[in-house]
């Protein structure tokens, strides 16, 4: 599990995500950088979406709950359906426990983004 999570952090960092623990640290580029290329603009958007520490935490939930046992499980034929089911249950539980009353669908979409992002970056 730890190797997969470290790999995910490295993939996110190389895709332009912030390595800062504070998610807002790179949310806006200085005005002088706004004239950069589209690639630079996309990197700034990715960096503002979160740090390399955010999405691996979501993937870690799958390992902790026994949905995934190793890296190859992530790419198994039925992996996405198992992941969806597990994240629906986890999201529902978090929504009930949430003091902010955030809907389960918000948690679910965040969790799925973490899983799908790993799959996309790992096969690229």
N, C-alpha and C positions, 0 to 999 in steps of 0.2 A: 504494500500500500504506500509506504513512504517513498519508494522509488517513483511510483506513478505520480504522486502529488508533486514531487520535486521536478519531474519531467514537465508536468503541467505548468508549474511556475516558470520554468525556463522557456517554454513555448510562448507563454503570455508575454514575458519580458521581451523576447525577440520579435513579437508582434506589435510592440510599442506600448504595452501596458506599464503603468507606474510600478516601481519597485518600493515605493514608499508605503509605510503602514497606514498613513493618513490618506484616506481616499480623496479628499479635496485638494491635496497638495499640488496636483498638476491639472486642475480642472480648466484653467484658462491660460492660453499662451500669451506672452507679452504682445502688445500691438505691433511691434516691429516684425514679428513672426507671421502675422496674419496674411502677408503677401506671398507666402511660401507655396509650394506645389500642392497638388491634391493629395499626394502621398503624405506630406507633412500634416496636412489638415486632418486626414484620416487617423494618423498616429495620435494627434492631439485629442480627437474624439474618443479613441480607444483609451487613452490615458485618463480622460475625465470619467470614463465609465467605471473605473475602479482600479484597484491595484492587483498585483499578481497573487495576493493573499486571499482575495474574495472568492473567486470561483473554485479553487481547489478545496476550500472548506465544504462546498456543496457536494463535490465529488467524494470527499471523505465520508459524508453521511452514508453513502451507498456501501462503502466498505465496512463501516461501523455497524450497519444494520444487516450485514450478510447478503446483500443483493449482489455485490461483486466480491469475488475472492482474489482475483488477480487481474493483470492488465488485459489478458486475452478475453476475459468475460465482458469487457467493455465493447468489444467488436463482435460478440456472438450474435447469431441470427435473431434471437428473441430478446436481446439486451434492452432495446428501447422500450418494449412493452413492459418488461420487468421494472425498468427504471421509472417509467411513468407511474406505474401502480405504487411503487414504494414512495415516490415523491408526493403523490396525492395523499397518502396516509400521513407522511411526515408533515406536509404543509397543513393538513387539517388539524393535526395536533398542535402545531405551532400557532395557528390562528386562534384556537381555543385558549391557549395559554398566553397569548399576546395581550399586553396591557394597552397597546395602541389600537387594538381591534382591527388590525390589518387583515384583509380577506385572504383566505387560503389560496385563491387563484394567483395572488401576487407572489406569495412564497413559492408556489408551484412553478410559475414562469421563471423566477430567478433561479431556482434549482435546476430546471431543465436547460436553461441557458448555460449553466456551468457544465453540464454533461455534454450538450451538443457542441459547445465551444471546444472542449477537449477533443472530441471525435474529429471535428473539422481541422483543428490545428495538427493533430497527430497524423492524419492521412495526407496532409498537404505536402 
